[in-house]
Amino acid sequence: MTQRDAFGHETTTDQVLEGIDLTGKRALVTGATGGLGAETARALAGKGAEVVVTARDLEKAKGVVEAIRASTGQTVEVESLELDSLASIRAFAERFLAKYDSLNLLVNNAAVMACPLGHTQDGFELQFGTNHLGHFLMTCLIAPALVRGAPARIVSVSSLGHERAPVDFDDPNFERREYDKWASYGQAKTANVLFAVELERRLGERGVHANAIHPGVIPTDLARHLHAEDYDEMRARAKARGTEMKLKTIEAGAATQVYAATAPELEGRGGLYLEDCHVAEVNDGEMIAFGVRPYAIDPDNARRLWELSEKLVGESFPL
Ligand SMILES: NC(=O)c1ccc[n+]([C@@H]2O[C@H](COP(=O)([O-])OP(=O)(O)OC[C@H]3O[C@@H](n4cnc5c(N)ncnc54)[C@H](OP(=O)(O)O)[C@@H]3O)[C@@H](O)[C@H]2O)c1
């Protein structure tokens, strides 16, 4: 058994990257104003990658970039990207492709969680629109840079929260059903896994591999919309499934996405769902504490989501 086989819940970004040199690799991390995105950017830059991060609030990103520069000596570029605006995504992709010829690592990390009912600037339900459709359009637009950067990897940051709901193909935007903030988050996080499955099918043969991950439970700003009763409910769910809500540090929380982006043992592999720096098992229990639901890795669902997403963003991507 190697040290890497022993990776698990407590493993940190720096442990995952031990002995790995990312010099000459270009990485793009979305939503790096704090939390797991900022730590992912720091860890990749610390190993020599040229890192570009995106933020919807450039002021907020300044401190993160300064801290990375101070701790790693590396300069990190910041680009403006509002994932709840198709116009902002298109403008970002145009700037990105004009500035950078190729991309080796893409970490689709940004998200909102369990917010009150809201809509993106184009009228999509906020969690599905931001967490899935935003990343869908952005990734498809910059995919040529990934193909030029092959071997390249895409990491879709999902969540165990995917277990709360599949994608409702008939009403993804909650137009004809009552809004439920957790069903919405679950649907969006299922979509993140399905997107990786379909990206792998379309791009894998060209050396661009996509995997989805669950980071763990980490205290970050993601919880900004939660109330005391949400924590009570989460603890009750954990108890009902015979587990405890075991928190991770930010460094351990970002480890699985950094692992998916860099682990040599994942070379050439895609369409997987990872947790605790390992490939997770398929699990269709009543209330699951680990693993991935079958509906989230179903290839037919993945194709269907791609087609629905193309329709919603108004553009086809014959990748
Ligand atoms: N923390 C956990 O326990 C946990 C568990 C499972 C999965 N995850 C997943 O891990 C990823 C990172 O989460 P985190 O915990 O690091 O959360 P976080 O600290 O709240 O970071 C989320 C990032 O997404 C950005 N973002 C949100 N809406 C955006 C929009 N419309 N356009 C552009 N950027 C936007 C945020 O920007 P602002 O700073 O401007 O808001 C922030 O940079 C998410 O995909 C989340 O679903 C986290």
The ligand as an SDF file (V2000), in Angstrom:
LIG
                    3D

 48 52  0  0  0  0  0  0  0  0999 V2000
  -18.4370   23.7850    1.7560 N   0  0  0  0  0  0  0  0  0  0  0  0
  -19.0220   22.5820    1.7210 C   0  0  0  0  0  0  0  0  0  0  0  0
  -19.3270   21.9720    2.7550 O   0  0  0  0  0  0  0  0  0  0  0  0
  -19.3290   21.9400    0.4080 C   0  0  0  0  0  0  0  0  0  0  0  0
  -19.9220   20.6540    0.4150 C   0  0  0  0  0  0  0  0  0  0  0  0
  -20.2150   20.0430   -0.7810 C   0  0  0  0  0  0  0  0  0  0  0  0
  -19.9220   20.6930   -1.9740 C   0  0  0  0  0  0  0  0  0  0  0  0
  -19.3600   21.9460   -1.9550 N   0  0  0  0  0  0  0  0  0  0  0  0
  -19.0980   22.5850   -3.2430 C   0  0  0  0  0  0  0  0  0  0  0  0
  -17.8080   23.1550   -3.2350 O   0  0  0  0  0  0  0  0  0  0  0  0
  -17.7490   24.2840   -4.1230 C   0  0  0  0  0  0  0  0  0  0  0  0
  -17.0780   25.4510   -3.4280 C   0  0  0  0  0  0  0  0  0  0  0  0
  -17.8630   25.8480   -2.3450 O   0  0  0  0  0  0  0  0  0  0  0  0
  -17.2920   26.6540   -1.0800 P   0  0  0  0  0  0  0  0  0  0  0  0
  -17.7070   25.8710    0.1070 O   0  0  0  0  0  0  0  0  0  0  0  0
  -15.8840   27.0250   -1.2690 O   0  0  0  0  0  0  0  0  0  0  0  0
  -18.2430   27.9300   -1.1400 O   0  0  0  0  0  0  0  0  0  0  0  0
  -17.9570   29.5130   -1.1310 P   0  0  0  0  0  0  0  0  0  0  0  0
  -16.8760   29.8300   -0.1750 O   0  0  0  0  0  0  0  0  0  0  0  0
  -19.2810   30.1560   -0.9580 O   0  0  0  0  0  0  0  0  0  0  0  0
  -17.4040   29.7730   -2.6040 O   0  0  0  0  0  0  0  0  0  0  0  0
  -18.2600   29.7710   -3.7130 C   0  0  0  0  0  0  0  0  0  0  0  0
  -17.6700   30.6320   -4.7990 C   0  0  0  0  0  0  0  0  0  0  0  0
  -18.6150   30.6870   -5.8640 O   0  0  0  0  0  0  0  0  0  0  0  0
  -18.7550   32.0490   -6.2500 C   0  0  0  0  0  0  0  0  0  0  0  0
  -20.0460   32.3250   -6.8790 N   0  0  0  0  0  0  0  0  0  0  0  0
  -21.2850   32.1670   -6.3710 C   0  0  0  0  0  0  0  0  0  0  0  0
  -22.2100   32.6040   -7.2430 N   0  0  0  0  0  0  0  0  0  0  0  0
  -21.5270   33.0420   -8.3280 C   0  0  0  0  0  0  0  0  0  0  0  0
  -21.9340   33.6330   -9.5470 C   0  0  0  0  0  0  0  0  0  0  0  0
  -23.2030   33.8740   -9.8370 N   0  0  0  0  0  0  0  0  0  0  0  0
  -20.9810   33.9570  -10.4410 N   0  0  0  0  0  0  0  0  0  0  0  0
  -19.6760   33.7390  -10.1660 C   0  0  0  0  0  0  0  0  0  0  0  0
  -19.2270   33.2000   -9.0100 N   0  0  0  0  0  0  0  0  0  0  0  0
  -20.1540   32.8620   -8.1050 C   0  0  0  0  0  0  0  0  0  0  0  0
  -18.6140   32.8120   -4.9470 C   0  0  0  0  0  0  0  0  0  0  0  0
  -18.3830   34.1880   -5.2160 O   0  0  0  0  0  0  0  0  0  0  0  0
  -18.7700   35.3290   -4.1200 P   0  0  0  0  0  0  0  0  0  0  0  0
  -17.6530   35.3010   -3.1290 O   0  0  0  0  0  0  0  0  0  0  0  0
  -18.8300   36.5630   -4.9170 O   0  0  0  0  0  0  0  0  0  0  0  0
  -20.0670   34.9370   -3.5140 O   0  0  0  0  0  0  0  0  0  0  0  0
  -17.4020   32.0780   -4.3660 C   0  0  0  0  0  0  0  0  0  0  0  0
  -16.2080   32.5470   -4.9660 O   0  0  0  0  0  0  0  0  0  0  0  0
  -19.2100   24.5270   -4.5470 C   0  0  0  0  0  0  0  0  0  0  0  0
  -19.3940   23.9840   -5.8290 O   0  0  0  0  0  0  0  0  0  0  0  0
  -20.0190   23.7450   -3.5320 C   0  0  0  0  0  0  0  0  0  0  0  0
  -21.2660   23.3160   -4.0440 O   0  0  0  0  0  0  0  0  0  0  0  0
  -19.0540   22.5660   -0.8020 C   0  0  0  0  0  0  0  0  0  0  0  0
  1  2  1  0
  2  3  2  0
  2  4  1  0
  4  5  1  0
  4 48  2  0
  5  6  2  0
  6  7  1  0
  7  8  2  0
  8  9  1  0
  8 48  1  0
  9 10  1  0
  9 46  1  0
 10 11  1  0
 11 12  1  0
 11 44  1  0
 12 13  1  0
 13 14  1  0
 14 15  2  0
 14 16  1  0
 14 17  1  0
 17 18  1  0
 18 19  2  0
 18 20  1  0
 18 21  1  0
 21 22  1  0
 22 23  1  0
 23 24  1  0
 23 42  1  0
 24 25  1  0
 25 26  1  0
 25 36  1  0
 26 27  1  0
 26 35  1  0
 27 28  2  0
 28 29  1  0
 29 30  1  0
 29 35  2  0
 30 31  1  0
 30 32  2  0
 32 33  1  0
 33 34  2  0
 34 35  1  0
 36 37  1  0
 36 42  1  0
 37 38  1  0
 38 39  2  0
 38 40  1  0
 38 41  1  0
 42 43  1  0
 44 45  1  0
 44 46  1  0
 46 47  1  0
M  CHG  2   8   1  16  -1
M  END
$$$$
